[in-house]
């Protein structure tokens, strides 16, 4: 099984590296570096998001921690046994040090915060090699949940698959060539939540299905 290490020192994308350097100057106590995945490589579930939020993972150093998206994701994971707590933040407004993931790992298609939260296609492709290596280093992986269309696209690129053959849609399931299952979900962003495109119930239904599949 290939070894994998999170690319915490990567500066391959000059635009992103420069953006993070500027944030570190502005807010020196923020993480403002490539954000490592959360959870172990022996998990059966991998959740893939788009990338760090500026005041979320980019600040705390943990995926989906400190922004609205985490306020949906971690309670859902906790409800179905994949997280030890529904609270992503500790009392100091940092990542909850006591939280543990159970049989679950969380990562992102792009590890660095992009300006305006919009990575370019070349940046997504540059970071895709890390996702591909991560997938190869997870021996027990059975289910991948892609949060949003860009995460869905990145997963297909990591497998060398054509997007036209795997249509994105909320709670749509796809069988991958290695018998793993890809399940799509609308991203748990504040925008999707506020507009009603995604509800807590429709989001948690995705993880209810995953829990049943892995039981």
Number of C-alpha atoms within 10 A of each C-alpha: 7 10 10 15 11 16 16 13 10 13 15 11 14 10 14 20 20 12 16 24 14 13 20 16 11 10 12 12 11 19 18 26 26 24 26 19 23 19 18 16 22 15 20 19 26 27 21 27 26 25 26 30 23 21 14 23 29 27 27 24 22 22 29 29 27 26 20 16 21 22 19 21 25 21 20 22 21 18 16 16 17 22 23 16 18 19 19 25 20 13 7 7 11 17 22 19 9 11 16 17 19 18 19 23 24 21 25 26 29 26 30 32 28 21 13 8 13 12 20 12 9 10 20 22 17 13 20 21 15 20 24 18 16 20 19 16 17 21 13 13 21 19 24 26 24 28 23 20 19 21 25 26 19 27 24 19 18 19 14 10 15 11 14 7 9 17 14 21 14 19 19 13 19 17 12 17 9 8 11 16 19 23 24 25 25 20 25 23 20 16 13 14 18 10 9 10 13 19 16 14 9 15 20 18 15 19 23 16 14 19 17 9 11 11 6
